[in-house]
Amino acid sequence: MIAQYGNAVVVLLIPLFLILSCNAETESEQVYPKIDRIIAEGIDERLFPGAVVLIAEGDQVLHHKAYGHANAMDAEKSLLTVPEPMTIGHLFDLASLTKVLATTYGIMILEDQGKISVDDPVSDYLPEFAAGSKNSITVRHLLTHTSGLMQWFPTYYVASDKSERQQFISGQPLHNPVGEARSYSDFGFMVLSDLIEEVSGHSLDEFLNEQLYRPLGLEHTLFNPSAENHADIVSTSHGNPFERRMVYDDDFGYKIDIDPEAWDEWRSHTLHGEASDANAFHTHQGIAGHAGLFSTASDIYKLLFALSDSTTAVVGDSTVAKFLSPDQFGEGLGWMMTPNSLHAPDDLPRSSFGHTGFTGTNIVVVPRTEHIIIVLTNRQNYGVLESGYYPNLREFRMRIVEAVLEDPLVF
């Protein structure tokens, strides 16, 4: 009766267009009416055209639901006459969730197998890091964003492939002394993917497929999905207007010392099945350590649940504990940990962890309550705001997590 009552209330709260486009398929009868309302408000406020939410408690999926549309606007910023309804089977461009669901997981596997140690110098595996102050950078420094490497640079201006990008990074001066400051860096995770490939002898995607995705039975987690094999893929941005402004506009907050006119292969079409991140797409052909992974909410759940489930785990408990132990900045190895306002409310239990993705994706795990919260949106599909930024989902993410930890039927 409670579930039926909950469903009735949801119908009253959600706009009709959302009810019609919402995939009715769920993993159980239990629902979160407050989640439905928060998502409906987000769509009404044009934070995103659509979303998929999966909420689990341990091995029980409590709520798995699709909302709104997988694409709503074309590259000319015109609303589509017939937008594509979102389903729970749609693949999302995970953006920086790649850092944890691909690269960090890969490093955890190598650590667990005894093939590396997170306290090894990176130069043990990548000789180009043996020169100068870079010789003190360890794998741990890369995972915790304390290596001193620059945060971001449009590598496609100076490198046409991964090999040229490796030479570029190794030749750049450090922006901070090693280990003294946390500065979130895409470059660190590019280097970590290089390390995985060097140690394993396989490309990043081959290694992850063999050691992680196939063992967990994942069928929808991959780089460079093709329309032939995956018909349902969420559309993201229309070209790369945000990154282009990062290069061209010094007042936008990123001072890039390069001639903006030196490269002009900017995409302008609606991105669908190709990495939104331009460094991942242009320099790494879609397969990168910092971005480029695509997946579904159900596959992401399996990856996160395996961290605590001995029957499906691909790494041991001691390795998981090592990577989820806070450092001097309160963060894990690769993983964001509470308190960190980027991915979850500050008042979550201190063991909670997760990550965010620039395309509008977010994962939160609360070990104390065994909750896994996965929220995937396509916030880029409406295009950038007048400010040049995409809609800020921080408050929206906080509300979702808070709602999950409250009584499900409380509004």
C-alpha positions in Angstrom: 0.0 0.0 0.0 2.8 2.4 0.8 4.4 1.9 -2.7 1.0 2.4 -4.3 0.4 5.5 -2.3 3.9 6.8 -3.2 3.2 6.3 -6.9 0.0 8.2 -6.7 1.6 11.1 -5.0 4.4 11.2 -7.7 1.8 11.5 -10.4 0.4 14.6 -8.8 3.7 16.3 -8.4 5.4 15.6 -11.7 4.5 17.7 -14.8 2.6 15.7 -17.4 5.3 15.9 -20.0 7.7 14.3 -17.6 5.3 11.5 -16.7 4.9 10.7 -20.4 8.6 10.7 -21.0 9.7 8.9 -17.8 10.6 5.3 -18.3 8.3 3.2 -16.2 10.8 0.4 -15.8 12.2 0.3 -12.3 14.2 -2.3 -10.3 11.7 -2.5 -7.4 8.4 -1.2 -6.2 9.9 1.2 -3.7 10.1 4.8 -4.9 11.4 8.1 -3.7 8.7 10.7 -4.5 10.9 13.5 -3.2 13.6 12.5 -5.8 10.9 12.6 -8.5 10.0 16.1 -7.4 13.6 17.4 -7.3 14.3 16.0 -10.8 11.0 17.5 -12.1 12.1 20.9 -10.7 15.5 20.5 -12.3 13.9 19.9 -15.7 11.5 22.7 -15.3 14.3 25.1 -14.4 16.2 23.9 -17.5 19.2 22.6 -15.5 19.1 19.6 -17.8 16.7 18.0 -20.4 16.8 14.6 -18.7 18.3 12.3 -16.1 18.7 8.8 -14.9 18.8 8.1 -11.1 19.7 4.8 -9.4 19.6 4.5 -5.6 20.6 1.3 -3.9 21.1 0.1 -0.4 23.6 -2.7 -0.4 22.6 -5.3 -2.9 19.1 -3.9 -3.2 18.3 -1.4 -5.9 15.5 0.7 -4.5 15.0 3.3 -7.3 16.1 3.1 -10.9 14.3 5.6 -13.1 14.7 7.7 -16.2 13.3 11.2 -16.6 12.9 13.7 -19.4 14.8 13.5 -22.6 18.2 12.2 -23.9 18.4 15.2 -26.2 16.4 18.3 -26.5 18.3 20.9 -28.5 20.2 20.9 -31.7 23.5 22.6 -32.6 21.7 25.8 -33.7 20.2 26.0 -30.2 16.7 25.2 -31.4 14.5 22.9 -29.4 13.9 19.6 -31.1 10.4 19.0 -32.4 10.6 15.3 -31.4 13.1 15.0 -28.5 14.3 11.5 -27.7 12.8 10.1 -24.4 15.4 9.1 -21.8 15.5 5.5 -20.7 17.5 3.7 -18.0 19.4 2.0 -20.8 20.9 5.2 -22.2 24.7 5.6 -22.2 26.1 8.8 -20.7 29.4 10.5 -21.3 30.8 10.2 -17.8 33.5 12.9 -18.2 35.6 12.9 -15.0 33.9 9.9 -13.5 36.4 8.3 -15.9 39.1 9.2 -13.3 37.7 6.8 -10.7 35.6 4.2 -12.7 38.5 3.6 -15.2 41.9 5.0 -14.2 41.8 4.8 -10.4 40.2 1.4 -10.5 42.9 0.3 -12.9 45.6 1.5 -10.5 43.8 -0.3 -7.6 44.0 -3.5 -9.6 47.7 -3.2 -10.3 48.4 -2.3 -6.6 46.3 -5.3 -5.5 48.2 -7.6 -7.9 51.5 -6.4 -6.5 52.7 -4.9 -9.8 53.0 -1.4 -8.5 52.9 0.5 -5.2 51.2 3.8 -4.9 54.4 5.1 -3.1 56.6 4.2 -6.0 58.2 7.1 -8.0 56.4 7.5 -11.3 59.9 7.5 -12.9 60.2 3.8 -12.1 57.7 3.2 -14.8 57.9 6.3 -17.0 61.6 7.3 -17.4 60.7 10.8 -18.7 59.7 11.7 -15.1 63.3 11.1 -13.9 64.5 14.5 -14.7 64.5 17.5 -12.3 61.9 17.9 -9.6 59.5 15.5 -11.3 61.6 12.5 -10.0 60.0 12.9 -6.6 56.4 12.5 -8.0 54.9 9.3 -6.8 51.8 7.4 -8.0 50.1 8.6 -4.8 50.8 12.3 -5.8 49.1 11.8 -9.1 46.0 10.1 -7.5 45.7 12.9 -4.9 46.2 15.8 -7.3 49.4 16.9 -5.4 52.0 16.2 -8.1 52.4 19.8 -9.0 51.5 19.2 -12.7 49.4 21.9 -14.4 45.7 21.6 -14.1 44.6 21.9 -17.7 45.9 22.8 -21.1 44.5 22.4 -24.6 46.9 19.6 -25.6 45.4 19.4 -29.1 47.2 22.7 -29.9 50.6 21.0 -29.3 50.0 17.2 -29.6 48.1 15.2 -32.2 48.3 11.9 -30.3 49.1 10.4 -26.9 52.9 10.1 -27.6 53.3 13.8 -28.4 51.1 14.6 -25.3 53.5 12.5 -23.1 56.5 14.5 -24.4 54.6 17.8 -23.8 53.7 17.0 -20.2 57.1 15.7 -19.3 58.7 18.9 -20.6 56.5 21.3 -18.7 57.6 22.9 -15.4 55.7 22.1 -12.2 53.1 24.6 -11.1 53.5 23.7 -7.4 56.1 21.9 -5.3 55.5 18.2 -5.2 53.2 17.2 -2.4 52.6 20.7 -1.0 49.3 21.6 -2.5 46.2 19.9 -3.9 45.4 21.2 -7.4 42.9 19.2 -9.4 44.7 18.1 -12.5 43.6 16.3 -15.7 47.2 15.9 -16.6 47.9 13.7 -13.5 45.3 11.2 -14.7 46.6 11.2 -18.3 50.0 10.2 -16.8 48.3 7.5 -14.6 46.8 6.0 -17.8 50.3 5.9 -19.3 51.5 4.1 -16.3 48.7 1.5 -16.5 49.6 0.8 -20.2 53.3 0.6 -19.5 52.9 -1.9 -16.6 50.2 -4.0 -18.1 51.4 -4.0 -21.7 47.9 -3.3 -22.9 46.0 -0.2 -24.0 43.9 1.4 -21.3 40.6 0.2 -22.7 41.9 -3.4 -23.3 43.3 -3.6 -19.7 40.1 -2.4 -18.2 37.9 -4.7 -20.3 40.0 -7.7 -19.4 40.6 -7.0 -15.7 37.5 -5.1 -14.6 34.5 -4.7 -16.9 34.2 -8.2 -18.3 34.8 -9.9 -14.9 31.9 -7.8 -13.5 29.7 -8.6 -16.4 29.5 -5.0 -17.7 28.1 -4.8 -21.2 27.6 -1.0 -21.5 30.8 0.5 -20.1 33.3 1.5 -22.8 35.1 4.2 -24.7 34.0 5.4 -28.1 30.6 3.7 -28.3 29.3 3.3 -31.8 25.7 3.9 -32.9 25.7 0.4 -34.4 26.3 -1.3 -31.1 24.6 1.2 -28.7 21.6 3.0 -30.2 20.7 4.8 -27.0 23.4 7.4 -26.2 22.7 10.7 -24.5 23.7 13.8 -26.4 26.0 16.3 -24.5 27.3 19.6 -25.7 27.2 21.3 -29.1 30.9 21.4 -29.9 33.2 22.7 -27.2 32.1 26.3 -26.5 33.3 26.2 -22.9 36.8 25.0 -23.7 37.1 27.4 -26.7 36.4 30.3 -24.3 39.0 28.9 -21.9 41.5 29.3 -24.7 40.3 32.6 -26.2 39.2 34.6 -23.2 41.9 35.4 -20.6 39.2 37.0 -18.4 37.3 33.7 -18.2 39.6 32.4 -15.5 42.1 30.4 -17.5 45.2 32.1 -18.7 46.5 29.9 -21.5 49.8 31.0 -23.0 49.2 30.1 -26.6 48.0 31.7 -29.8 44.3 30.9 -30.0 44.4 31.0 -33.8 47.1 28.4 -34.1 44.6 25.6 -34.1 41.1 25.6 -35.5 39.5 22.2 -35.5 36.8 23.1 -33.0 33.7 20.9 -33.2 30.3 22.6 -33.7 28.0 19.7 -34.1 26.0 18.1 -31.3 28.2 15.5 -29.6 26.6 12.1 -29.5 28.8 9.1 -28.7 32.1 11.0 -28.8 33.9 12.3 -25.8 32.8 15.8 -24.9 36.2 16.6 -23.4 38.3 18.0 -26.2 41.6 16.7 -24.9 40.2 13.2 -24.7 38.7 13.4 -28.2 41.3 15.2 -30.2 44.6 14.1 -28.5 43.6 10.6 -27.2 41.1 9.5 -29.9 38.4 9.1 -27.2 40.4 6.9 -24.8 41.9 8.8 -22.0 42.7 8.5 -18.3 40.8 11.7 -17.3 37.7 11.5 -19.5 36.0 9.7 -22.3 34.3 6.7 -20.6 30.6 6.0 -21.3 28.3 3.9 -19.2 24.8 3.3 -17.8 23.6 3.8 -14.2 23.2 0.0 -13.8 26.8 -0.7 -14.8 28.1 2.1 -12.6 26.2 0.5 -9.7 28.0 -2.8 -10.3 31.3 -1.1 -10.2 30.6 0.7 -7.0 29.0 -2.2 -5.2 32.0 -4.4 -6.1 34.1 -2.2 -3.8 32.3 -3.7 -0.8 31.0 -7.1 -2.0 33.5 -9.9 -1.6 31.6 -12.1 -4.1 32.1 -9.7 -7.0 35.2 -7.7 -5.9 38.1 -7.5 -8.2 40.4 -6.0 -5.6 40.9 -7.0 -2.0 39.6 -5.2 1.1 43.0 -3.9 2.1 43.5 -2.2 -1.2 40.0 -0.7 -1.1 40.7 0.6 2.4 44.0 2.1 1.3 42.4 4.0 -1.5 39.6 5.2 0.7 41.7 6.5 3.5 41.8 10.3 3.7 45.1 12.1 3.0 46.2 15.4 4.6 43.7 17.2 2.4 40.8 14.9 3.4 40.7 13.1 0.1 41.1 9.5 -1.0 43.4 8.1 -3.6 41.5 9.2 -6.8 38.2 9.4 -4.9 36.6 12.5 -3.5 35.7 12.1 0.1 33.4 13.9 2.5 33.6 16.7 3.5 33.8 17.8 -0.1 31.1 20.1 -1.4 31.7 19.1 -5.0 30.0 15.7 -4.8 28.0 15.5 -1.6 26.8 17.4 1.5 29.5 18.1 4.1 27.5 16.5 6.9 27.7 13.0 5.4 29.6 10.3 7.4 33.3 10.9 6.9 33.8 7.6 5.1 31.5 8.6 2.3 33.1 9.0 -1.2 32.3 9.6 -4.8 33.1 11.9 -7.7 31.6 14.4 -10.2 31.7 14.7 -14.0 31.6 17.9 -16.0 28.8 16.6 -18.3 26.5 16.5 -15.3 27.2 13.1 -13.7 27.7 12.3 -10.0 28.2 9.3 -7.8 28.1 9.1 -4.0 28.7 6.0 -1.8 27.8 6.1 1.9 29.4 3.0 3.5 27.8 3.6 6.9 24.3 3.3 5.5 25.3 1.2 2.5 23.7 3.7 0.1 24.9 4.1 -3.5 23.5 7.2 -5.2 24.0 7.6 -9.0 22.7 10.7 -10.7 23.4 11.1 -14.4 22.2 14.2 -16.3 22.8 15.8 -19.7 23.2 19.4 -18.4 25.3 20.4 -21.5 22.6 19.7 -24.0 20.8 23.1 -23.5 24.1 24.8 -24.3 26.0 27.3 -22.2 24.4 30.2 -20.3 25.0 33.8 -21.1 27.9 33.7 -18.6 29.6 31.0 -20.7 29.1 28.4 -18.1 26.8 25.4 -18.0 24.1 25.2 -15.3 25.5 24.7 -11.8 24.2 21.4 -10.4 25.8 21.7 -6.9 22.7 22.5 -5.0 20.7 19.9 -7.0 23.2 17.2 -6.2 23.1 18.1 -2.5 19.3 17.9 -2.4 19.3 14.5 -4.1 21.7 13.0 -1.6 19.9 14.5 1.4 16.6 13.2 0.1 18.0 9.7 -0.1 19.1 9.7 3.5 15.8 11.0 4.7 12.6 8.9 5.0 11.8 8.0 1.3 8.2 9.1 1.6 8.9 12.4 3.3 8.4 15.4 1.0 
